[in-house]
Amino acid sequence: MLYRLRLSIRYDFARPAGAGRQLLRISPADLPGVQEVQQTSIAVTPPPAERGGFTDFFGNEVTQLVLPAGLTQLRFDMAGRVLRLAEESELDLSATLDRLPGDLDDITDLGPHSPHHFLRASPRIPLLAPIADFARRACADAATAREAVEALGRAIHGHMRFDARATEVDTPIGEAFAGRHGVCQDFSQIMISGLRGLGVPAAYVSGFLRTVPPPGRPRLEGADAMHAWVRAWTGAEAGWCEYDPTNACFVAANHVTIGYGRDYGDVAPVTGSMRLAGSQSGSHSVDILAED
């Protein structure tokens, strides 16, 4: 599937802001055999005082900005063209849960895609007993790691209610789990905590989700979304698979990846600091248009 992508992020400041530095992780990733980036660009308005870029440890493309003082508005616009090549295979070659630790012991590589980076607690994803207990019950009948991924994803989808107003970006996962509501970030980080509690390495994926309007209804501009899902390591033979607990499905052609990390903090779209003397507001919109 060939997609044209547009992302717009806007901030409005009540008073002129001081100088600042920002890191953007909003460009789609070029992933051999999965998705091919044919074109991408990022426009910053007003123009930054300095601009650069680098690739972080996990292989994510990062745009680095130095912003001048005196801004009352700030806008980031990403435009891209991406060919989504592959969908999740339904063939289960994953290890049994009791064999998974042995497969992990055989991995000595500590590069960015090593499962060892995604097995322990991370800053935003602690290992919590209530979530671990929930995961063990949900996966009690799972014969393989892939079955455990699907079983836990479906259980979280049934336990949680999507509510865009229920949580904030910094809401602890224990609070979202206890309240049984949240957004894709909450669904994904709760699932990651549960998988890690079972001994299954799991990563956080940031990306875009194409939405399809109901039959007979026009597609609304800006109706697509930035999204998050889970990447789980299921053994030496099967490797990684990706699951979307918000929609209770393995990742397919409607998902476009930006990047991977241990949790949201590693792939947040905008991070950094600015000097502010008043309030601020922000908004974003996403458009994904299929060309074939």
DRENRO-252810 format. One line per field, with one value per residue (C-alpha): residue number from 1; residue in three letters; x, y, z. Coordinates in steps of 0.5 Angstrom, whole numbers, m for minus. Layout:
num [NUM | ...] .
residu [Ala | ...] .
east [X | ...] .
north [Y | ...] .
up [Z | ...] .
***
This chain:
num [1 | 2 | 3 | 4 | 5 | 6 | 7 | 8 | 9 | 10 | 11 | 12 | 13 | 14 | 15 | 16 | 17 | 18 | 19 | 20 | 21 | 22 | 23 | 24 | 25 | 26 | 27 | 28 | 29 | 30 | 31 | 32 | 33 | 34 | 35 | 36 | 37 | 38 | 39 | 40 | 41 | 42 | 43 | 44 | 45 | 46 | 47 | 48 | 49 | 50 | 51 | 52 | 53 | 54 | 55 | 56 | 57 | 58 | 59 | 60 | 61 | 62 | 63 | 64 | 65 | 66 | 67 | 68 | 69 | 70 | 71 | 72 | 73 | 74 | 75 | 76 | 77 | 78 | 79 | 80 | 81 | 82 | 83 | 84 | 85 | 86 | 87 | 88 | 89 | 90 | 91 | 92 | 93 | 94 | 95 | 96 | 97 | 98 | 99 | 100 | 101 | 102 | 103 | 104 | 105 | 106 | 107 | 108 | 109 | 110 | 111 | 112 | 113 | 114 | 115 | 116 | 117 | 118 | 119 | 120 | 121 | 122 | 123 | 124 | 125 | 126 | 127 | 128 | 129 | 130 | 131 | 132 | 133 | 134 | 135 | 136 | 137 | 138 | 139 | 140 | 141 | 142 | 143 | 144 | 145 | 146 | 147 | 148 | 149 | 150 | 151 | 152 | 153 | 154 | 155 | 156 | 157 | 158 | 159 | 160 | 161 | 162 | 163 | 164 | 165 | 166 | 167 | 168 | 169 | 170 | 171 | 172 | 173 | 174 | 175 | 176 | 177 | 178 | 179 | 180 | 181 | 182 | 183 | 184 | 185 | 186 | 187 | 188 | 189 | 190 | 191 | 192 | 193 | 194 | 195 | 196 | 197 | 198 | 199 | 200 | 201 | 202 | 203 | 204 | 205 | 206 | 207 | 208 | 209 | 210 | 211 | 212 | 213 | 214 | 215 | 216 | 217 | 218 | 219 | 220 | 221 | 222 | 223 | 224 | 225 | 226 | 227 | 228 | 229 | 230 | 231 | 232 | 233 | 234 | 235 | 236 | 237 | 238 | 239 | 240 | 241 | 242 | 243 | 244 | 245 | 246 | 247 | 248 | 249 | 250 | 251 | 252 | 253 | 254 | 255 | 256 | 257 | 258 | 259 | 260 | 261 | 262 | 263 | 264 | 265 | 266 | 267 | 268 | 269 | 270 | 271 | 272 | 273 | 274 | 275 | 276 | 277 | 278 | 279 | 280 | 281 | 282 | 283 | 284 | 285 | 286 | 287 | 288 | 289 | 290 | 291 | 292] .
residu [Met | Leu | Tyr | Arg | Leu | Arg | Leu | Ser | Ile | Arg | Tyr | Asp | Phe | Ala | Arg | Pro | Ala | Gly | Ala | Gly | Arg | Gln | Leu | Leu | Arg | Ile | Ser | Pro | Ala | Asp | Leu | Pro | Gly | Val | Gln | Glu | Val | Gln | Gln | Thr | Ser | Ile | Ala | Val | Thr | Pro | Pro | Pro | Ala | Glu | Arg | Gly | Gly | Phe | Thr | Asp | Phe | Phe | Gly | Asn | Glu | Val | Thr | Gln | Leu | Val | Leu | Pro | Ala | Gly | Leu | Thr | Gln | Leu | Arg | Phe | Asp | Met | Ala | Gly | Arg | Val | Leu | Arg | Leu | Ala | Glu | Glu | Ser | Glu | Leu | Asp | Leu | Ser | Ala | Thr | Leu | Asp | Arg | Leu | Pro | Gly | Asp | Leu | Asp | Asp | Ile | Thr | Asp | Leu | Gly | Pro | His | Ser | Pro | His | His | Phe | Leu | Arg | Ala | Ser | Pro | Arg | Ile | Pro | Leu | Leu | Ala | Pro | Ile | Ala | Asp | Phe | Ala | Arg | Arg | Ala | Cys | Ala | Asp | Ala | Ala | Thr | Ala | Arg | Glu | Ala | Val | Glu | Ala | Leu | Gly | Arg | Ala | Ile | His | Gly | His | Met | Arg | Phe | Asp | Ala | Arg | Ala | Thr | Glu | Val | Asp | Thr | Pro | Ile | Gly | Glu | Ala | Phe | Ala | Gly | Arg | His | Gly | Val | Cys | Gln | Asp | Phe | Ser | Gln | Ile | Met | Ile | Ser | Gly | Leu | Arg | Gly | Leu | Gly | Val | Pro | Ala | Ala | Tyr | Val | Ser | Gly | Phe | Leu | Arg | Thr | Val | Pro | Pro | Pro | Gly | Arg | Pro | Arg | Leu | Glu | Gly | Ala | Asp | Ala | Met | His | Ala | Trp | Val | Arg | Ala | Trp | Thr | Gly | Ala | Glu | Ala | Gly | Trp | Cys | Glu | Tyr | Asp | Pro | Thr | Asn | Ala | Cys | Phe | Val | Ala | Ala | Asn | His | Val | Thr | Ile | Gly | Tyr | Gly | Arg | Asp | Tyr | Gly | Asp | Val | Ala | Pro | Val | Thr | Gly | Ser | Met | Arg | Leu | Ala | Gly | Ser | Gln | Ser | Gly | Ser | His | Ser | Val | Asp | Ile | Leu | Ala | Glu | Asp] .
east [0 | 3 | 1 | 2 | 3 | 2 | 3 | 2 | 3 | 2 | 3 | 1 | 4 | 0 | 6 | 13 | 17 | 24 | 29 | 29 | 31 | 27 | 28 | 23 | 21 | 16 | 19 | 17 | 22 | 25 | 25 | 28 | 22 | 17 | 16 | 20 | 20 | 20 | 20 | 20 | 21 | 20 | 18 | 19 | 15 | 18 | 25 | 29 | 36 | 39 | 37 | 41 | 39 | 42 | 40 | 39 | 41 | 35 | 35 | 30 | 31 | 31 | 31 | 34 | 32 | 35 | 29 | 29 | 26 | 20 | 15 | 8 | 6 | 10 | 9 | 12 | 9 | 12 | 10 | 12 | 11 | 11 | 11 | 8 | 11 | 9 | 3 | 4 | 5 | 0 | 5 | 7 | 14 | 15 | 18 | 14 | 14 | 18 | 24 | 24 | 29 | 34 | 33 | 35 | 41 | 44 | 43 | 50 | 48 | 47 | 45 | 39 | 35 | 37 | 31 | 35 | 34 | 26 | 26 | 26 | 23 | 24 | 23 | 15 | 14 | 15 | 13 | 7 | 4 | m3 | m1 | 3 | m2 | m7 | m2 | m1 | m9 | m10 | m4 | m5 | m7 | m2 | 2 | 7 | 10 | 6 | m1 | 1 | 2 | m5 | m8 | m6 | m7 | m15 | m15 | m13 | m17 | m23 | m21 | m20 | m24 | m21 | m22 | m18 | m20 | m18 | m11 | m5 | 2 | 5 | m1 | 2 | 0 | m2 | m7 | m10 | m10 | m14 | m19 | m19 | m19 | m14 | m11 | m7 | m1 | m4 | m6 | 1 | 5 | 0 | 1 | 9 | 9 | 5 | 9 | 16 | 13 | 12 | 19 | 17 | 21 | 17 | 18 | 14 | 12 | 10 | 7 | 1 | m6 | m10 | m17 | m23 | m30 | m36 | m39 | m42 | m39 | m34 | m27 | m25 | m19 | m15 | m19 | m13 | m8 | m2 | m2 | 2 | 3 | 7 | 13 | 14 | 20 | 18 | 24 | 30 | 26 | 20 | 24 | 19 | 12 | 7 | 1 | m4 | m8 | m12 | m16 | m14 | m10 | m4 | m1 | m2 | m2 | m6 | 0 | 6 | 12 | 16 | 20 | 22 | 24 | 23 | 17 | 14 | 19 | 24 | 20 | 16 | 14 | 17 | 21 | 26 | 25 | 23 | 23 | 15 | 12 | 5 | 0 | 1 | m4 | m3 | m6 | m4 | m7 | m6 | m8 | m6 | m8 | m8 | m5 | m7] .
north [0 | 7 | 13 | 20 | 23 | 29 | 31 | 38 | 40 | 47 | 50 | 57 | 61 | 66 | 70 | 71 | 65 | 65 | 61 | 53 | 47 | 41 | 34 | 31 | 24 | 25 | 22 | 15 | 10 | 6 | m1 | m6 | m11 | m8 | 0 | 4 | 12 | 15 | 22 | 26 | 33 | 37 | 45 | 49 | 55 | 60 | 58 | 55 | 59 | 52 | 46 | 39 | 31 | 25 | 18 | 15 | 9 | 5 | 7 | 13 | 19 | 25 | 33 | 37 | 45 | 51 | 56 | 63 | 67 | 71 | 66 | 66 | 60 | 54 | 49 | 43 | 40 | 33 | 31 | 24 | 18 | 11 | 4 | m1 | m7 | m13 | m15 | m19 | m27 | m31 | m37 | m39 | m41 | m38 | m41 | m44 | m39 | m44 | m45 | m37 | m36 | m41 | m37 | m31 | m34 | m35 | m28 | m24 | m18 | m12 | m8 | m3 | m9 | m14 | m17 | m16 | m8 | m9 | m15 | m10 | m5 | 2 | 9 | 10 | 2 | m1 | m8 | m8 | m14 | m13 | m12 | m19 | m23 | m20 | m23 | m29 | m31 | m28 | m33 | m39 | m43 | m40 | m45 | m41 | m34 | m31 | m34 | m30 | m24 | m25 | m27 | m21 | m16 | m19 | m19 | m12 | m9 | m12 | m10 | m3 | 3 | 8 | 15 | 20 | 25 | 20 | 20 | 25 | 23 | 23 | 18 | 12 | 6 | 3 | 9 | 7 | 0 | 1 | 6 | 1 | 7 | 11 | 12 | 8 | 10 | 7 | 0 | m1 | 1 | m4 | m9 | m8 | m9 | m15 | m18 | m17 | m20 | m26 | m26 | m24 | m18 | m12 | m5 | 1 | 3 | 10 | 11 | 13 | 9 | 10 | 10 | 8 | 12 | 8 | 6 | 12 | 17 | 22 | 21 | 27 | 31 | 30 | 24 | 19 | 19 | 18 | 12 | 7 | m1 | m7 | m10 | m17 | m22 | m29 | m33 | m34 | m37 | m33 | m26 | m20 | m19 | m13 | m13 | m7 | m8 | m2 | m5 | m12 | m14 | m16 | m10 | m10 | m5 | 1 | 2 | 6 | 6 | 12 | 9 | 4 | 5 | 2 | 6 | 13 | 17 | 14 | 16 | 22 | 26 | 33 | 33 | 39 | 45 | 52 | 58 | 60 | 65 | 64 | 58 | 54 | 50 | 45 | 41 | 36 | 33 | 27 | 25 | 19 | 18 | 11 | 12 | 5] .
up [0 | m2 | 3 | 3 | 10 | 13 | 20 | 23 | 31 | 33 | 40 | 42 | 47 | 52 | 52 | 48 | 49 | 51 | 47 | 47 | 44 | 41 | 39 | 34 | 32 | 27 | 21 | 18 | 19 | 13 | 15 | 10 | 8 | 12 | 9 | 4 | 5 | m2 | 1 | 7 | 10 | 16 | 16 | 22 | 23 | 25 | 22 | 28 | 29 | 28 | 25 | 25 | 26 | 28 | 29 | 36 | 39 | 37 | 30 | 30 | 26 | 30 | 28 | 33 | 33 | 37 | 37 | 38 | 43 | 42 | 39 | 40 | 36 | 33 | 28 | 26 | 19 | 16 | 9 | 7 | 2 | 4 | 1 | 6 | 4 | 9 | 14 | 20 | 18 | 21 | 21 | 28 | 29 | 36 | 42 | 48 | 54 | 58 | 52 | 51 | 57 | 53 | 47 | 50 | 53 | 47 | 44 | 46 | 41 | 45 | 39 | 38 | 36 | 42 | 46 | 52 | 52 | 52 | 58 | 64 | 67 | 64 | 66 | 64 | 65 | 72 | 73 | 77 | 81 | 79 | 71 | 72 | 75 | 70 | 64 | 67 | 68 | 61 | 58 | 62 | 56 | 51 | 48 | 45 | 46 | 40 | 43 | 49 | 45 | 42 | 49 | 53 | 47 | 47 | 54 | 55 | 50 | 53 | 60 | 58 | 55 | 50 | 53 | 50 | 56 | 62 | 62 | 61 | 57 | 64 | 67 | 71 | 68 | 74 | 75 | 68 | 69 | 75 | 72 | 66 | 61 | 57 | 50 | 45 | 49 | 56 | 52 | 49 | 56 | 60 | 55 | 55 | 62 | 62 | 57 | 61 | 67 | 63 | 61 | 54 | 51 | 49 | 46 | 45 | 37 | 35 | 29 | 25 | 24 | 18 | 19 | 14 | 15 | 15 | 9 | 5 | 9 | 7 | 10 | 14 | 13 | 20 | 22 | 22 | 28 | 31 | 34 | 39 | 39 | 42 | 39 | 42 | 41 | 41 | 40 | 36 | 30 | 30 | 32 | 33 | 32 | 33 | 36 | 37 | 43 | 42 | 36 | 38 | 32 | 29 | 26 | 18 | 12 | 16 | 21 | 19 | 24 | 26 | 31 | 37 | 44 | 51 | 52 | 50 | 53 | 48 | 42 | 44 | 38 | 41 | 47 | 49 | 53 | 52 | 57 | 58 | 63 | 61 | 59 | 52 | 48 | 43 | 38 | 32 | 26 | 21 | 14 | 11 | 4 | 0 | m7 | m9] .
***
